[in-house]
């Protein structure tokens, strides 16, 4: 999975990230190319998780209950669409510019 830095706009692999701070949804990562701190839109991440659980819950409900497929199927589709849309919109945002920003060749 490749991420794009919101500061230097270069793509880098998640595996190249060595500096992180914070935990969970609010976690921030440091760009390995320009050392800018990057984070995620919390609302988009929450929406993605919500969509996943909606789809998963509907799937489980459809498995254990009869005659609900006409409700369950569109709910799963909606959940999957929600996750997909959130995933497309979810990109890194700049939290803190690198300290020596003036020396960067951007
Ligand atoms: Zn960068």
Backbone and ligand atoms as CSV (ligand in chain L), in Angstrom:
chain,resi,resn,atom,element,x,y,z
A,1,UNK,N,N,0.840,-1.197,0.000
A,1,UNK,CA,C,0.000,0.000,0.000
A,1,UNK,C,C,0.880,1.255,0.000
A,2,UNK,N,N,0.582,2.153,-0.941
A,2,UNK,CA,C,1.349,3.376,-1.053
A,2,UNK,C,C,0.565,4.553,-0.477
A,3,UNK,N,N,1.281,5.411,0.217
A,3,UNK,CA,C,0.692,6.629,0.753
A,3,UNK,C,C,1.306,7.814,0.023
A,4,UNK,N,N,0.544,8.907,-0.044
A,4,UNK,CA,C,1.116,10.111,-0.642
A,4,UNK,C,C,1.219,11.190,0.420
A,5,UNK,N,N,2.400,11.778,0.496
A,5,UNK,CA,C,2.648,12.833,1.465
A,5,UNK,C,C,1.874,14.091,1.080
A,6,UNK,N,N,1.215,14.717,2.072
A,6,UNK,CA,C,0.444,15.932,1.824
A,6,UNK,C,C,1.350,17.150,1.705
A,7,UNK,N,N,2.608,17.001,2.051
A,7,UNK,CA,C,3.537,18.137,2.035
A,7,UNK,C,C,4.429,18.126,0.790
A,8,UNK,N,N,5.147,17.016,0.551
A,8,UNK,CA,C,6.057,16.957,-0.593
A,8,UNK,C,C,5.434,16.229,-1.787
A,9,UNK,N,N,4.231,15.659,-1.589
A,9,UNK,CA,C,3.467,14.987,-2.653
A,9,UNK,C,C,4.208,13.809,-3.272
A,10,UNK,N,N,5.130,13.233,-2.532
A,10,UNK,CA,C,5.805,12.034,-3.011
A,10,UNK,C,C,5.131,10.812,-2.414
A,11,UNK,N,N,5.095,9.728,-3.186
A,11,UNK,CA,C,4.513,8.490,-2.692
A,11,UNK,C,C,5.569,7.682,-1.953
A,12,UNK,N,N,5.129,7.034,-0.907
A,12,UNK,CA,C,6.054,6.177,-0.173
A,12,UNK,C,C,5.307,4.984,0.380
A,13,UNK,N,N,6.024,3.900,0.621
A,13,UNK,CA,C,5.428,2.674,1.131
A,13,UNK,C,C,5.214,2.775,2.638
A,14,UNK,N,N,4.155,2.151,3.126
A,14,UNK,CA,C,3.886,2.126,4.564
A,14,UNK,C,C,5.070,1.512,5.310
A,15,UNK,N,N,5.725,0.552,4.663
A,15,UNK,CA,C,6.860,-0.137,5.287
A,15,UNK,C,C,8.048,0.789,5.524
A,16,UNK,N,N,8.111,1.908,4.760
A,16,UNK,CA,C,9.226,2.846,4.894
A,16,UNK,C,C,9.055,3.802,6.074
A,17,UNK,N,N,7.836,3.850,6.622
A,17,UNK,CA,C,7.561,4.768,7.731
A,17,UNK,C,C,8.226,4.237,8.991
A,18,UNK,N,N,9.110,5.041,9.561
A,18,UNK,CA,C,9.816,4.601,10.762
A,18,UNK,C,C,9.359,5.370,11.996
A,19,UNK,N,N,8.865,6.605,11.787
A,19,UNK,CA,C,8.451,7.432,12.921
A,19,UNK,C,C,6.935,7.538,12.985
A,20,UNK,N,N,6.368,7.174,14.125
A,20,UNK,CA,C,4.932,7.341,14.342
A,20,UNK,C,C,4.726,7.938,15.723
A,21,UNK,N,N,3.583,8.555,15.930
A,21,UNK,CA,C,3.241,9.036,17.265
A,21,UNK,C,C,1.727,8.980,17.412
A,22,UNK,N,N,1.275,8.763,18.627
A,22,UNK,CA,C,-0.150,8.611,18.878
A,22,UNK,C,C,-0.592,7.192,18.590
A,23,UNK,N,N,-1.809,6.904,18.987
A,23,UNK,CA,C,-2.344,5.559,18.801
A,23,UNK,C,C,-3.735,5.618,18.181
A,24,UNK,N,N,-4.154,4.525,17.568
A,24,UNK,CA,C,-5.515,4.379,17.063
A,24,UNK,C,C,-5.833,5.320,15.917
A,25,UNK,N,N,-7.056,5.845,15.908
A,25,UNK,CA,C,-7.547,6.676,14.806
A,25,UNK,C,C,-6.734,7.958,14.685
A,26,UNK,N,N,-6.276,8.507,15.824
A,26,UNK,CA,C,-5.545,9.775,15.809
A,26,UNK,C,C,-4.049,9.633,15.573
A,27,UNK,N,N,-3.598,8.444,15.221
A,27,UNK,CA,C,-2.163,8.212,15.045
A,27,UNK,C,C,-1.607,9.038,13.895
A,28,UNK,N,N,-0.375,9.495,14.059
A,28,UNK,CA,C,0.284,10.284,13.017
A,28,UNK,C,C,1.547,9.563,12.573
A,29,UNK,N,N,1.891,9.757,11.317
A,29,UNK,CA,C,3.110,9.150,10.782
A,29,UNK,C,C,4.004,10.246,10.210
A,30,UNK,N,N,5.295,9.947,10.128
A,30,UNK,CA,C,6.231,10.923,9.584
A,30,UNK,C,C,6.659,10.490,8.188
A,31,UNK,N,N,6.583,11.439,7.249
A,31,UNK,CA,C,6.994,11.158,5.868
A,31,UNK,C,C,8.489,10.828,5.846
A,32,UNK,N,N,8.871,9.662,5.284
A,32,UNK,CA,C,10.293,9.291,5.252
A,32,UNK,C,C,11.108,10.171,4.301
A,33,UNK,N,N,10.444,10.928,3.423
A,33,UNK,CA,C,11.161,11.748,2.429
A,33,UNK,C,C,11.424,13.169,2.914
A,34,UNK,N,N,10.425,13.775,3.604
A,34,UNK,CA,C,10.606,15.172,3.998
A,34,UNK,C,C,10.422,15.392,5.500
A,35,UNK,N,N,10.114,14.328,6.253
A,35,UNK,CA,C,9.971,14.404,7.712
A,35,UNK,C,C,8.776,15.238,8.184
A,36,UNK,N,N,7.809,15.476,7.308
A,36,UNK,CA,C,6.584,16.155,7.739
A,36,UNK,C,C,5.705,15.157,8.483
A,37,UNK,N,N,4.968,15.648,9.490
A,37,UNK,CA,C,4.042,14.783,10.217
A,37,UNK,C,C,2.699,14.772,9.509
A,38,UNK,N,N,2.170,13.564,9.305
A,38,UNK,CA,C,0.934,13.392,8.555
A,38,UNK,C,C,-0.092,12.627,9.370
A,39,UNK,N,N,-1.372,12.969,9.173
A,39,UNK,CA,C,-2.444,12.268,9.874
A,39,UNK,C,C,-3.598,11.992,8.941
A,40,UNK,N,N,-4.681,11.470,9.496
A,40,UNK,CA,C,-5.855,11.129,8.702
A,40,UNK,C,C,-7.057,11.937,9.161
A,41,UNK,N,N,-8.027,12.070,8.261
A,41,UNK,CA,C,-9.305,12.673,8.639
A,41,UNK,C,C,-10.029,11.698,9.564
A,42,UNK,N,N,-10.232,12.109,10.800
A,42,UNK,CA,C,-10.851,11.194,11.761
A,42,UNK,C,C,-12.265,10.801,11.356
A,43,UNK,N,N,-13.051,11.758,10.830
A,43,UNK,CA,C,-14.438,11.459,10.481
A,43,UNK,C,C,-14.507,10.428,9.357
A,44,UNK,N,N,-13.572,10.502,8.401
A,44,UNK,CA,C,-13.565,9.540,7.302
A,44,UNK,C,C,-13.197,8.153,7.813
A,45,UNK,N,N,-12.248,8.098,8.720
A,45,UNK,CA,C,-11.834,6.820,9.280
A,45,UNK,C,C,-12.980,6.199,10.079
A,46,UNK,N,N,-13.671,7.031,10.861
A,46,UNK,CA,C,-14.814,6.547,11.640
A,46,UNK,C,C,-15.909,6.040,10.699
A,47,UNK,N,N,-16.174,6.790,9.618
A,47,UNK,CA,C,-17.183,6.394,8.638
A,47,UNK,C,C,-16.856,5.067,7.975
A,48,UNK,N,N,-15.578,4.871,7.709
A,48,UNK,CA,C,-15.124,3.632,7.082
A,48,UNK,C,C,-15.351,2.441,8.011
A,49,UNK,N,N,-15.022,2.638,9.286
A,49,UNK,CA,C,-15.223,1.581,10.281
A,49,UNK,C,C,-16.719,1.304,10.447
A,50,UNK,N,N,-17.538,2.391,10.498
A,50,UNK,CA,C,-18.987,2.239,10.644
A,50,UNK,C,C,-19.558,1.454,9.465
A,51,UNK,N,N,-19.145,1.794,8.247
A,51,UNK,CA,C,-19.619,1.103,7.050
A,51,UNK,C,C,-19.270,-0.371,7.078
A,52,UNK,N,N,-18.071,-0.660,7.557
A,52,UNK,CA,C,-17.624,-2.050,7.654
A,52,UNK,C,C,-18.509,-2.835,8.619
A,53,UNK,N,N,-18.809,-2.213,9.791
A,53,UNK,CA,C,-19.616,-2.912,10.788
A,53,UNK,C,C,-21.060,-3.056,10.343
A,54,UNK,N,N,-21.591,-2.051,9.617
A,54,UNK,CA,C,-22.956,-2.144,9.091
A,54,UNK,C,C,-23.062,-3.348,8.157
A,55,UNK,N,N,-22.091,-3.460,7.245
A,55,UNK,CA,C,-22.088,-4.567,6.289
A,55,UNK,C,C,-21.912,-5.910,7.006
A,56,UNK,N,N,-21.011,-5.948,7.986
A,56,UNK,CA,C,-20.742,-7.185,8.721
A,56,UNK,C,C,-21.962,-7.607,9.545
A,57,UNK,N,N,-22.597,-6.631,10.203
A,57,UNK,CA,C,-23.780,-6.915,11.026
A,57,UNK,C,C,-24.923,-7.415,10.152
A,58,UNK,N,N,-25.142,-6.779,9.012
A,58,UNK,CA,C,-26.206,-7.193,8.094
A,58,UNK,C,C,-25.946,-8.607,7.582
A,59,UNK,N,N,-24.687,-8.905,7.314
A,59,UNK,CA,C,-24.311,-10.231,6.845
A,59,UNK,C,C,-24.617,-11.304,7.886
A,60,UNK,N,N,-24.286,-11.006,9.143
A,60,UNK,CA,C,-24.538,-11.941,10.248
A,60,UNK,C,C,-26.040,-12.110,10.459
A,61,UNK,N,N,-26.777,-10.981,10.431
A,61,UNK,CA,C,-28.235,-11.020,10.607
A,61,UNK,C,C,-28.879,-11.858,9.506
A,62,UNK,N,N,-28.422,-11.690,8.269
A,62,UNK,CA,C,-28.957,-12.439,7.144
A,62,UNK,C,C,-28.664,-13.927,7.255
A,63,UNK,N,N,-27.554,-14.261,7.897
A,63,UNK,CA,C,-27.152,-15.656,8.050
A,63,UNK,C,C,-28.035,-16.367,9.076
A,64,UNK,N,N,-28.386,-15.653,10.166
A,64,UNK,CA,C,-29.125,-16.288,11.260
A,64,UNK,C,C,-30.635,-16.131,11.163
A,65,UNK,N,N,-31.123,-15.158,10.381
A,65,UNK,CA,C,-32.557,-14.927,10.296
A,65,UNK,C,C,-33.076,-15.245,8.894
A,66,UNK,N,N,-34.270,-15.785,8.854
A,66,UNK,CA,C,-34.886,-16.088,7.568
A,66,UNK,C,C,-35.686,-14.888,7.068
A,67,UNK,N,N,-35.919,-14.864,5.788
A,67,UNK,CA,C,-36.802,-13.874,5.160
A,67,UNK,C,C,-36.390,-12.425,5.406
A,68,UNK,N,N,-35.114,-12.164,5.547
A,68,UNK,CA,C,-34.659,-10.777,5.695
A,68,UNK,C,C,-33.672,-10.391,4.581
A,69,UNK,N,N,-33.511,-11.298,3.618
A,69,UNK,CA,C,-32.533,-11.039,2.572
A,69,UNK,C,C,-32.850,-9.780,1.764
A,70,UNK,N,N,-34.139,-9.443,1.650
A,70,UNK,CA,C,-34.505,-8.240,0.892
A,70,UNK,C,C,-34.074,-6.967,1.626
A,71,UNK,N,N,-33.830,-7.070,2.943
A,71,UNK,CA,C,-33.313,-5.934,3.720
A,71,UNK,C,C,-31.791,-6.024,3.819
A,72,UNK,N,N,-31.338,-7.250,4.052
A,72,UNK,CA,C,-29.911,-7.474,4.308
A,72,UNK,C,C,-29.053,-7.165,3.081
A,73,UNK,N,N,-29.485,-7.637,1.918
A,73,UNK,CA,C,-28.663,-7.479,0.718
A,73,UNK,C,C,-28.389,-6.006,0.397
A,74,UNK,N,N,-29.442,-5.148,0.319
A,74,UNK,CA,C,-29.122,-3.721,0.060
A,74,UNK,C,C,-28.310,-3.073,1.178
A,75,UNK,N,N,-28.496,-3.526,2.436
A,75,UNK,CA,C,-27.730,-2.966,3.555
A,75,UNK,C,C,-26.246,-3.297,3.401
A,76,UNK,N,N,-25.954,-4.524,3.001
A,76,UNK,CA,C,-24.552,-4.922,2.780
A,76,UNK,C,C,-23.958,-4.090,1.643
A,77,UNK,N,N,-24.735,-3.943,0.568
A,77,UNK,CA,C,-24.245,-3.165,-0.588
A,77,UNK,C,C,-23.959,-1.723,-0.162
A,78,UNK,N,N,-24.882,-1.135,0.608
A,78,UNK,CA,C,-24.697,0.236,1.096
A,78,UNK,C,C,-23.441,0.346,1.965
A,79,UNK,N,N,-23.261,-0.627,2.856
A,79,UNK,CA,C,-22.091,-0.638,3.736
A,79,UNK,C,C,-20.803,-0.701,2.944
A,80,UNK,N,N,-20.794,-1.561,1.931
A,80,UNK,CA,C,-19.596,-1.724,1.096
A,80,UNK,C,C,-19.318,-0.439,0.310
A,81,UNK,N,N,-20.389,0.188,-0.217
A,81,UNK,CA,C,-20.235,1.454,-0.946
A,81,UNK,C,C,-19.668,2.530,-0.012
A,82,UNK,N,N,-20.206,2.589,1.222
A,82,UNK,CA,C,-19.746,3.568,2.219
A,82,UNK,C,C,-18.246,3.402,2.482
A,83,UNK,N,N,-17.831,2.154,2.679
A,83,UNK,CA,C,-16.409,1.881,2.921
A,83,UNK,C,C,-15.571,2.303,1.714
A,84,UNK,N,N,-16.083,1.972,0.505
A,84,UNK,CA,C,-15.360,2.301,-0.720
A,84,UNK,C,C,-15.199,3.800,-0.913
A,85,UNK,N,N,-16.291,4.550,-0.711
A,85,UNK,CA,C,-16.258,6.010,-0.879
A,85,UNK,C,C,-15.317,6.637,0.143
A,86,UNK,N,N,-15.432,6.186,1.396
A,86,UNK,CA,C,-14.571,6.714,2.454
A,86,UNK,C,C,-13.106,6.412,2.146
A,87,UNK,N,N,-12.871,5.229,1.567
A,87,UNK,CA,C,-11.501,4.830,1.265
A,87,UNK,C,C,-10.907,5.717,0.171
A,88,UNK,N,N,-11.731,6.052,-0.833
A,88,UNK,CA,C,-11.266,6.908,-1.930
A,88,UNK,C,C,-10.958,8.314,-1.398
A,89,UNK,N,N,-11.834,8.815,-0.505
A,89,UNK,CA,C,-11.666,10.174,0.021
A,89,UNK,C,C,-10.575,10.250,1.086
A,90,UNK,N,N,-10.254,9.097,1.674
A,90,UNK,CA,C,-9.316,9.077,2.790
A,90,UNK,C,C,-7.887,9.238,2.292
A,91,UNK,N,N,-7.304,10.371,2.569
A,91,UNK,CA,C,-5.902,10.563,2.234
A,91,UNK,C,C,-5.238,11.326,3.389
A,92,UNK,N,N,-3.934,11.359,3.341
A,92,UNK,CA,C,-3.202,11.957,4.454
A,92,UNK,C,C,-3.328,13.472,4.456
A,93,UNK,N,N,-3.410,14.041,5.623
A,93,UNK,CA,C,-3.426,15.492,5.752
A,93,UNK,C,C,-2.175,15.922,6.515
A,94,UNK,N,N,-1.732,17.134,6.208
A,94,UNK,CA,C,-0.519,17.641,6.849
A,94,UNK,C,C,-0.836,18.091,8.276
A,95,UNK,N,N,-0.141,17.531,9.228
A,95,UNK,CA,C,-0.310,17.908,10.628
A,95,UNK,C,C,0.744,18.953,11.002
A,96,UNK,N,N,1.968,18.711,10.582
A,96,UNK,CA,C,3.076,19.582,10.976
A,96,UNK,C,C,4.143,19.544,9.890
A,97,UNK,N,N,4.497,20.712,9.372
A,97,UNK,CA,C,5.517,20.785,8.321
A,97,UNK,C,C,6.883,20.444,8.917
A,98,UNK,N,N,7.802,19.925,8.098
A,98,UNK,CA,C,9.149,19.634,8.609
A,98,UNK,C,C,9.840,20.911,9.093
A,99,UNK,N,N,10.709,20.762,10.080
A,99,UNK,CA,C,11.346,21.922,10.707
A,99,UNK,C,C,12.203,22.729,9.728
A,100,UNK,N,N,12.917,22.016,8.852
A,100,UNK,CA,C,13.781,22.716,7.892
A,100,UNK,C,C,13.095,22.788,6.529
A,101,UNK,N,N,11.851,23.286,6.516
A,101,UNK,CA,C,11.056,23.348,5.295
A,101,UNK,C,C,11.709,24.217,4.224
A,102,UNK,N,N,12.465,25.227,4.625
A,102,UNK,CA,C,13.071,26.149,3.669
A,102,UNK,C,C,14.138,25.463,2.802
A,103,UNK,N,N,14.726,24.378,3.295
A,103,UNK,CA,C,15.774,23.701,2.553
A,103,UNK,C,C,15.202,22.616,1.643
A,104,UNK,N,N,13.873,22.415,1.700
A,104,UNK,CA,C,13.265,21.372,0.879
A,104,UNK,C,C,13.121,21.839,-0.558
A,105,UNK,N,N,13.431,20.941,-1.483
A,105,UNK,CA,C,13.279,21.234,-2.902
A,105,UNK,C,C,11.908,20.754,-3.360
A,106,UNK,N,N,10.895,21.578,-3.166
A,106,UNK,CA,C,9.518,21.173,-3.471
A,106,UNK,C,C,9.108,21.750,-4.815
L,1,ZN,ZN,ZN,6.834,14.293,2.481
